[in-house]
Amino acid sequence: MSETQSEQVMQILRDEYARLDDSGEINIKPALLAARTKARIDPDDQSPTLIGYCAVLEMRQMARSICRQKSPTDEVTISSQTELFDGQLQRRYPATRDGEEGYVLRDHLTLAERRTIEVRMSTAAMSLARHVDAFRAETEVLVARGDLSDAA
């Protein structure tokens, strides 16, 4: 897929997201965004089944990136204290409801969903920190052996 085609698909996904968001939808499902986008791209369902399936899987990934966007700084916040977090928090977070993955408006997350998200983020952060430590240690070993220098 060329960059132009990819951007066309992203724009359709963004349009579908905006329709749902503007209608006040609390839980936006990447699967729904992907299905609606596929229907707009291939309204007569002419693509082979396997191709369509693969396309929908890729569009779900693209839809997740749209759903994960950070909150705009002009968003109305729950209290003045939450203004401290403007630009750092996403507007929607992933949550499984009724067995389906969706992205739920932050203000509508349950305590259990928030705790699950906290654990997921902490686990990812710890994993990334371990990766950084291992990469740094390997770099130091390579430098000490003389296998690496600052020359490009």
Residue pairs with C-beta under 8 A, 6 or more apart in sequence:
1 9
9 37
9 41
9 59
9 62
10 62
10 66
12 37
12 40
12 41
13 33
13 34
13 37
13 59
13 62
13 63
13 66
14 66
16 33
16 36
16 37
16 40
17 28
17 33
17 63
17 66
17 67
20 28
20 32
20 33
21 28
26 104
26 105
26 108
27 95
27 97
27 102
27 103
27 104
27 105
27 108
28 67
28 92
28 102
28 103
29 100
29 101
29 102
29 103
30 60
30 61
30 63
30 64
30 67
30 101
30 102
30 103
31 56
31 60
31 100
31 101
33 59
33 60
33 63
33 66
33 67
34 56
34 57
34 59
34 60
34 62
34 63
35 56
37 59
37 63
38 52
38 55
38 56
38 59
41 55
42 52
45 52
47 55
64 94
64 103
67 92
67 94
67 103
68 90
68 92
68 94
68 103
69 90
69 91
69 92
70 87
70 88
70 89
70 90
70 91
71 86
71 87
71 89
71 90
71 91
71 106
72 91
73 86
73 87
75 86
75 91
77 83
77 86
78 107
89 106
90 106
91 105
91 106
92 103
92 104
92 105
92 106
93 103
93 104
93 106
93 109
93 113
93 117
94 101
94 102
94 103
94 104
94 117
95 101
95 102
95 103
95 104
95 109
95 113
95 116
95 117
96 102
97 104
104 113
109 117
139 148
142 148
143 149
